[in-house]
Amino acid sequence: MSNTSIDSSSSILLDLIQASIILPIMEKYMTVLLYIAGFIGSVLNIFIFLQKQFRFKSCSTYFLATSITDFFFINTFILMQLISLFNPTIFIVMTKTNLWCKLSNYFFFLLPCLASTYITFASIDRFCASSSNNKLQKFNQLKFSRILSLIILLFWLLFSLHIIISYNRIQITPTSSVRCTVQLNLVDIFIFLDGFFYAIFNGIIVPFVLIIFGLLIFRNVKFISYRIYPQQLSNNLLSYRSNKHLIRMLLFQVSVTILLYIPYITYYLYGIYNSSPSQLLNLLIYRIFNYIARWFWLVIYCKNFYINIISSKTFRKILKRKFFNIIQQLKNIIF
């Protein structure tokens, strides 16, 4: 029994060592892939949502805002992760400044909350658009969505300012190294705001709201034919068809976002209130889950363009037409 236990521990230890070698290598490839896919996708998303077929739709305002948020996230955190993996020396020099300490934590809090809020309001917008209630339909207006998008941006910019004020590179004890952290007298407050609130908002509140409004949108779409009177048929049906692809895009994005968020928020909450496991098998599972959860979380900010291509025929048509127009213009310039 003792020999079996020793052999089992040795096997797990060997697996842990192999995982410690393989996972960082996979991390490099995944980060490169995510950055390239995310950068191209976010740029094309912004380009398409600025076209006239989209920019006059209220829901597209939230999609455009989400795409811009994704672009900034990709070119801050994923880009910095690339630098840390391929040129650690430059990364260390860049992160030793107090400015980076403040801004990195500020944007790390701000950008995910912005993206979550925009997709939530996109869901609310589509619910209002598909509703038979005239009062709710009044909220489905381009002017209203633009004003609300700015209010959302200003709210999170101001709400996140506590991070810039309180984060600094400090030496906690005379023997410890200097690191980026909050002042000791504010630790409990920041555990609540940056830990508990961040995880609950992005991992529980937003997914719950998305599920509720997703089901309500599905119900409205399902029964839309029953509430259209004969004299309204042509106008309402035309309006419904013009918005149908936006509803489909939104429902696809909501479903995938929720699924991708679950592993990371689980890991995030566990890491706040628990230390790394001491048992070898649990530590091995924990490390593997850590990498996978983080990859899934990064995919959230790189996926939207590709989901739009899959879920919307209108999106594909516009992208294809613009692509061929650019090719034709290049041919005219060259030849």
Secondary structure as UniProt FT lines:
FT   HELIX           2..49
FT   HELIX           52..55
FT   HELIX           58..73
FT   HELIX           74..78
FT   HELIX           79..86
FT   HELIX           88..95
FT   HELIX           98..130
FT   HELIX           134..137
FT   TURN            138..139
FT   HELIX           142..159
FT   HELIX           161..166
FT   STRAND          167..170
FT   TURN            174..175
FT   STRAND          179..182
FT   HELIX           184..186
FT   HELIX           187..190
FT   HELIX           191..197
FT   HELIX           198..200
FT   HELIX           201..205
FT   HELIX           206..222
FT   HELIX           224..227
FT   HELIX           230..232
FT   HELIX           233..273
FT   HELIX           280..299
FT   TURN            300..302
FT   HELIX           304..311
FT   HELIX           313..334
//
